Amino acid sequence: MQKLMLLLILAAAITFLVSVATASTDRDTVETWEGSLRLFGNEPFTMVALVTDAGDRWYLDMDEQELQLLWEERRGKIRITGIPVLKDVAGRSENFIKVIKYSWISDG
């Protein structure tokens, strides 16, 4: 009887911890970054990334056609608003931005 109670308490604790961990990673924190666009990788596996003035690299997660247009029209600095996401790429964790909106920063 004591073993059964102990197992039930342990199962409840694990369920609680899993739900807390899931809830904390599901938060959609919207942030804004500024920098310039760069292309990384080798064809056909290139990825567009925002590189901040501090040198941080954030790969862009957005519609492929829109990303292609963004890359073609690149001009100077850009401000990108989105949700930061950590993804596994080729066995290592990389920073991505789920892009919500972007705007080019004028030189003025």
C-alpha positions in Angstrom: 0.0 0.0 0.0 2.8 2.4 0.9 4.6 1.6 -2.4 1.5 2.3 -4.4 1.0 5.7 -2.6 4.7 6.5 -3.2 4.4 5.6 -6.9 1.2 7.7 -7.3 2.9 10.7 -5.6 6.0 10.3 -7.8 3.8 10.0 -11.0 1.9 13.2 -9.9 5.2 15.0 -9.3 6.6 14.0 -12.7 3.4 15.1 -14.4 3.5 18.4 -12.7 7.2 19.1 -13.6 6.6 18.1 -17.2 3.6 20.5 -17.5 5.5 23.4 -15.9 8.5 22.8 -18.3 6.2 22.7 -21.3 4.3 25.8 -20.2 7.5 27.8 -19.9 8.8 26.8 -23.3 5.5 27.6 -25.0 5.6 31.3 -24.2 5.7 33.4 -27.3 8.1 36.2 -26.3 8.1 38.7 -29.1 11.5 40.6 -29.5 13.1 43.0 -32.0 16.6 42.8 -33.5 18.5 45.1 -35.8 21.4 44.2 -38.1 22.2 43.2 -41.6 21.3 40.1 -43.6 23.9 37.5 -44.5 23.9 34.2 -46.3 25.4 31.2 -44.6 26.2 27.7 -45.8 26.8 26.2 -49.2 24.4 25.8 -52.1 21.8 24.2 -52.1 21.9 24.4 -48.2 22.2 28.1 -47.7 20.3 30.0 -44.9 19.6 33.7 -44.5 20.4 35.1 -41.1 20.3 38.5 -39.4 23.7 39.4 -38.0 23.5 42.0 -35.2 26.1 44.7 -34.6 27.3 42.6 -31.6 27.9 39.7 -34.0 25.0 37.5 -32.9 23.6 35.3 -35.7 19.8 34.7 -36.0 18.6 32.5 -38.8 15.2 33.6 -40.3 12.2 31.3 -40.1 9.6 32.6 -42.6 7.8 31.7 -45.8 10.4 30.6 -48.4 9.1 33.0 -51.1 9.0 35.9 -48.8 12.5 35.1 -47.5 13.7 35.0 -51.2 12.2 38.4 -51.8 13.7 39.8 -48.6 17.1 38.6 -49.6 16.8 40.0 -53.1 15.7 43.5 -51.9 18.3 43.7 -49.1 19.7 47.1 -48.5 21.6 48.1 -45.5 20.2 47.6 -42.0 17.0 45.9 -41.1 14.8 45.7 -38.0 13.1 42.3 -37.5 10.4 41.5 -35.0 9.6 37.9 -34.1 9.8 35.1 -31.7 13.2 33.6 -30.7 13.4 29.8 -31.2 16.2 27.4 -30.6 16.4 24.7 -33.3 18.7 21.8 -33.9 20.7 22.1 -37.2 23.2 19.5 -38.1 23.6 18.3 -34.6 24.0 21.8 -32.9 21.6 24.3 -31.5 21.1 27.5 -33.6 19.1 30.7 -32.9 16.2 31.3 -35.2 13.6 34.1 -35.4 10.0 33.2 -36.3 9.6 36.5 -38.3 6.4 38.5 -37.6 7.4 41.7 -39.4 10.4 43.5 -40.7 11.3 47.0 -41.9 14.4 48.5 -43.5 16.2 51.1 -41.4 17.0 54.3 -43.3 20.4 55.9 -43.1 18.9 59.2 -42.0 
